Amino acid sequence: NVTIEDDRTGLDIETIRRAVLDNLFYIQGKFPAIATKHDFYMALAYTVRDRLLQRWLNSVQTNLKKDVKSVAYLSAEFLVGPHLGNNLINLDIYQQVEQAIKESGLNLQELIDTEEEPGLGNGGLGRLAACYLDSLSSLEIPAIGYGIRYEFGIFDQHIQDGWQVEITDKWLQYGNPWEIARPESSVMVNFGGRTEAYTDDHGAFRVRWIPEYVVKGIPYDTPILGYKVNTANTLRLWRSEACESFNFERFNQGDYYGAVDSKVHSENLCKVLYPNDEPIQGKELRLQQQYFFVCCSLQDMIRTHLIENSSLDNFDQLWAIQLNDTHPAVAVAELMRLLVDVHHYEWEPAWQITENTFGYTNHTLLPEALEKWPLSIFGRLLPRLLEIIYEINNRFLERVRIKFPDNGSKMSSLSIIDESDDKYVRMANLACIGSHRINGVAQLHSELLKETILHDFYALFPEKFTNVTNGVTPRRWMVLSNPRLTELITQKIGNRWINHLDELKQLEQFVDDASFRSQWRQVKQEVKQDLAKYIEKKVGIVVNPASLFDVQVKRIHEYKRQHLNVLHIITLYNRLKHNPNLDIPPRTFIFGGKAAPGYFMAKRIIKLITSVGDVINNDPDLKDRLKVVFLPDYNVTLGQRVYPAADLSEQISTAGKEASGTGNMKFSLNGALTIGTLDGANVEIREEVGAENFFLFGLTTPQVAEVKSHGYYPRGHYDSNEELRGVLDLISCGFFSRGNRELLQPIVDNLLYDDPYLLLADYQSYINSQEEVSEAYKDQERWSRMSILNVARMGKFSSDRSIQEYCDNIWKVQPVSIKLQA
Ligand SMILES: CCc1ccc([C@H](C)CC(=O)N[C@@H]2O[C@H](CO)[C@@H](O)[C@H](O)[C@H]2O)cc1
């Protein structure tokens, strides 16, 4: 029997080829002769979208059903990366589409590279949210990601004269085929104004909020497809718009700006992502953004719930809401406002529902990153929310008083209100009090949370505390990013590993197979050659693909210690200058990462890297044995190029500072060996891959505390370590800054007189460990064994495992398989 492939969903090559041409004509309004590469990308994107819509609509319908419990992941950031390639993998149609595009005389990878990536995040936290959405769908868990549709995402980074320059990220300028606007599901959000108590017609005491202005929230939905399943969950991102986009009254008074004032004001709300990745700035607009998407999302959940349910009594039975750090924490107070003020619940039952519904994930121990809002700003912007927070706090402190009678210090540290100088609302406290589960993102981090910043909460309700170690999706970070390695692994152990990552363990049986090891090296070599070509094209530096690719890509931050990496580079440089016959494998040092625009030390560290690179890359004495490359505009797309090409993964943060790290997992899953401290998830990676397959160095967290408690004197290391002194003096004398001694001196001074992240204390241990790396790399067979064992033992670090733990320990949700009905 002949199957008639309908053009909108057919998966055979010819049907796909025709469908692309149809969409080029009917959607892009172009025919091939005049079409641009971007037109073909759009036509292909719509062709792929057609082939996931059935899954999407069926999933939405099923998730609406009466007894289906869903996860709502609230995050101010979703770093999803480009969609096209990932959707082809998850739909399992990559090959057909590649062939169809080829038969149309085009190249699929070139079309994939055309896509602007939605840079709706800063770094780890935002990317983790995206990996988690992929795993939620792949595990067939009903879920929805709620966030903000920033018009401008994280800035594009240009390097000019070695300095970072920020360029506006106009990711929407050519349209976005992966989203569908849902204006019919818009909601209203109050801001400012005052509250008013009243007695309702049943004589009950009520409070209403009379806002100064109201903003409309319009949802834009993006499908999040699971891997080889029918589930396609939704990422719902809110855009803000003025209720009344034009005020005629003002216009008639000739106040033309006034006429569009609220329009501009409302639209500015979601204009841009805050590019800070730790230090907060307490900007009012940031709080507006947080409340805006939280209020929209909770109203949306309640509206959806009341379609099939007659009341909100079972809201916590059908919704598990996860707070991705404190950025959406105002949700605890907002759900109480909606339950009490709008749906007239009594306080206690409302609180039960609230506490049962929320879970809170902390992603950082850095005190400067814990959000606290000045009462003045909070009260003026969100008057009703502040009243509710006071009520939550009073009732909570009552319970504390009972458990810890006359313990003032506990009261003040646990209180949501920080009474010091001009008073603050502590969002982490609100999140802890309003959630039934609190988790860190790696075992060490979750322990440190209980011992340090959340100690008093742990003492109060230890049962709330748990850990869920981060993970990454093998679909984007292996199958899409490293098809060669994927092919080699699948040849050996089949392809179940892609969504059962523990199966990688089977690779261990091939570690003694010399031909497999050489195939393994061949794959890495080819990927490194690809990256070498990209580097030459992008920054004009010729690197040797046979050299050891030593890579550090992540946001620039002093605790991540990119400048310690540079101290090693200069040490090697000095050694080679003094002894050109030094027997070390040639190295290519590759850096990538953005600095928050206001973080001057981080920007100066970028200048240090580029300055040292300029000198070393152009020093003939070195005969290309050392190269230093700073790759601009590090993002998800560039990460997909870099992780597969690394030999050595730099995870060198000061112990106790990196909550988890996820880049460390992506490197290791692509066969790179790790040099790192016992920090974040490095601890668990080393546990899994084996200490013998991990280059460990540096002080441990207790040792760091020890050193600091005795008063740390960094200059002592300078005085006692000649090689270190040589390195710092070379920087100070302006050798890397064309004689300008001022340029990099602030970095040297910071290390000599403060060194808050203990670089000088860890220097020698790091250098020694790097020598072990060079020795190990000389024996390529040994290196390949270590690399194969690393990949084989990284099964734990799939985001599928993380999500399964959230489902079992925090959200109590079950998978629901989606039936495809026409
Ligand atoms: C308000 C500014 C701001 C913005 C983002 C953040 C994030 C919490 C920073 C972040 O991305 N943290 C990283 O989260 C990853 C995912 O859990 C971890 O792997 C990283 O260790 C952690 O630094 C803090 C403060």
The ligand as an ORCA input file, in Angstrom:
! r2SCAN-3c Opt
* xyz 0 1
  C      21.614     39.310     39.914
  C      22.764     38.919     39.200
  C      22.968     37.435     39.171
  C      22.737     36.761     37.957
  C      22.977     35.404     37.897
  C      23.422     34.755     39.032
  C      23.622     33.284     38.904
  C      23.264     32.570     40.137
  C      24.996     33.023     38.596
  C      25.181     31.651     38.023
  O      24.976     31.471     36.871
  N      25.617     30.726     38.886
  C      26.117     29.495     38.340
  O      25.050     28.548     38.280
  C      25.477     27.335     37.657
  C      24.261     26.438     37.500
  O      23.886     25.919     38.725
  C      26.609     26.672     38.453
  O      27.031     25.538     37.770
  C      27.764     27.644     38.657
  O      28.713     27.084     39.523
  C      27.250     28.951     39.235
  O      28.284     29.937     39.288
  C      23.632     35.394     40.228
  C      23.392     36.764     40.304
*
